[in-house]
Amino acid sequence: MSTTARTPTCPTRPVADPASERVLRTLVLGLGNPLLTDDSVGLRVVDRLRPALDGWPGLELAEDYWGGLRLMERLVGYDRAIIIDAQCSGAPPGTVSTLPADAPPTRHGNSAHDVDLWTALEFGRQAGAAVPTASSIRIVAIEAADVDTFGEECTPAVAAGIPRAAEAVQSLLIEWR
Amino acid sequence: MTTQRISIDPITRLEGHGKIDIFLTPKGDVAETYLQIPELRGFERFCVGRLAEDMPNLTSRICGVCPEAHHIAGTKALDALFHIDPPPTAKKLREMFYCIFYATDHTTHFYALGGPDFIMGPDAPPEQRNILGVIQKVGMEITGKVLKMRRDGHNLIEMIGGRKVHPNWGLPGGVSRGITEEQRKEIESLGRDAIEFAKFSLQLFNQIVLGNREYVQLITSEAYTHRTYNMGTVDANNCVNFYDGLIRVVGPDGREHAKYRAKDYRDYIAEYVEPWTYLKFPFLKKIGWKGFVDGEDSGLYKATPLSRLNAADGMATPLAQKEYDRMYETLGGKPVHHTLATHWARLIELLYATERWVELATDPEITGQEYRVLPTATPDEGVGCVEAPRGTLTHHYWTDERGVLTRVNLIVGTTNNYAAINLSIKQAARTLIRKGTTVTEGLLNKIEMAFRAYDPCFGCATHYLPGHMPLTVILRDPDGRVLQTISREAPRAS
């Protein structure tokens, strides 16, 4: 299994919406908690992507720490989004999955103080917020082993998944190009 | 009533789900209930050896729900650690910042979490019992108001605190920066908008909840009532204050049991350990731990928005005081022991937070340039307390002479309520599940309402919380055999 990230070919021209010629804005957002071991993996994938995606037209790389309503508010103004987050679905740690926006929640997809992402997006749309459509959002999820212990490093299997997650993000961007 | 003793092993890790075990008697009534949730581990080990001055930023990252509360509590603990008293401008800035956070937080809870149960009804299908159902029922106007409140609050928190979500601002002896007159005007203007929004929210509650006899009966029903001690922070006039004051505890009859400074909390609060959970149960030391029972002989207490109103003699702002009086008149006087009335109290606190926000924004000292004094004393030990939206939050740090942490203790808001939450679940389950009852999703939701009123935040930053999170309820017979398992994933709007 390759552990080196492919370097994507940056488009020479901005990616534009054919109907309006407007440059499409894409957000690549890593979610996580930097103090909770594998819960930081989304943030680390973004770190790894920064040099590879420098100069990609219309693209913003960012980190955040929230799901639900605040995540929806973060997506306002973008045409497309890739959210990178830890997941606890029972798969082997380090497994990388690419999911639609209405997939079962990731770590930050839901909480008792918030709503799930799908509901939040619908709420935003009904409020007139310019959020991406559900079909324009993808989640790159990395299976976590430990999200309950304080620590500043990922567990080894999850750390090994970081390059694969970065590749998955890049593949999506190329597919959308 | 006899049941076999069942051992619930906390070493069996909860795999991301909250779990309620309900044990039935041979007759089919509820004997006992046990709420278990995953707990975050290793916090103290993580902190020891770090600089105490990092704690306001570190602890704000523990909690994905109220980072501002940890930031301010941590900052106050640093004040105590370094034996320094911040100047008035700094205290007022901190309190104003905190009131803005409170307004945003309480708004989110009511409209996204607690409100749907009443506005849609507790028996409504789960896919309707959320913020989208609320919009459909009460109209689109509310959508814009909620989003504006949140947007304004987050923007102001970033303006004042230096960063959205995790402020970068509190220091021992003050804060890292003040505000300009231009910023002050914006804060004041948005605060006045927020007052109108809070008034609107209370009108909505009045119309939809209090105007519905069924809901009022639900609120005052025995399923959601138990008589405990109540805790909250009060100012010099015994009015509710979120940022600072003395911690006051009143008994089930409303009489004052204790009033103490934050640094003396260990003289009043101890923690009980049960074998079936990692979490500890704080209780009132002088009364003692008597188990999951209420009454004046039980040291079990609550620290919720309703508790704060019960523990105080009133609110410090005029509009909130009127609503305070109205709530107690409606519910038969003080103290109120109906858990679901916590939602009402939360809206009264929302109104107070917005009024206090504007009071502070129009204070002549708020734009002062003296917003920090430098500490000179050697650090050793310090306690900082604030009222987190979910309860009294305590940060306690011990350091060496360099300010390096040697020990840390946190009591987060919901920890105060863990025993009461277990009691509330048991109360609701015992009332709602009797012999022959078919346990349905709606009934499950009514049990969940018992603890959703607390707006619980058990582990901080854990998103595996009961409520709209994956939750499993297991009904067992007296021998522990599983009779029925109701598991639900996070609901989604249809």
Interface residues (C-beta under 8 A of the other chain):
Chain A: N33 P34 L35 L36 D39 D64 Y65 W66 G67 G68 L69 R70 E73 C88 G90 D102 P104 P105 R107 H108 G109 N110 S111 A112 H113 D114 V115 D116 W118 T119 E122 F123 G124 Q126 A127 G128 A129 V147 D148 T149 F150 G151
Chain B: E15 G16 P38 E39 L40 R41 G42 F43 R45 F46 L58 R61 I62 G64 V65 T108 H109 A112 L113 N130 I131 L132 I135 M140 T143 G144 V146 L147 R150 R151 H154 V165 H166 R452 D455 P456 C457 G459 A461 T462 H463 L465 P466 G467 H468 M469 E489 A490 P491 R492 A493
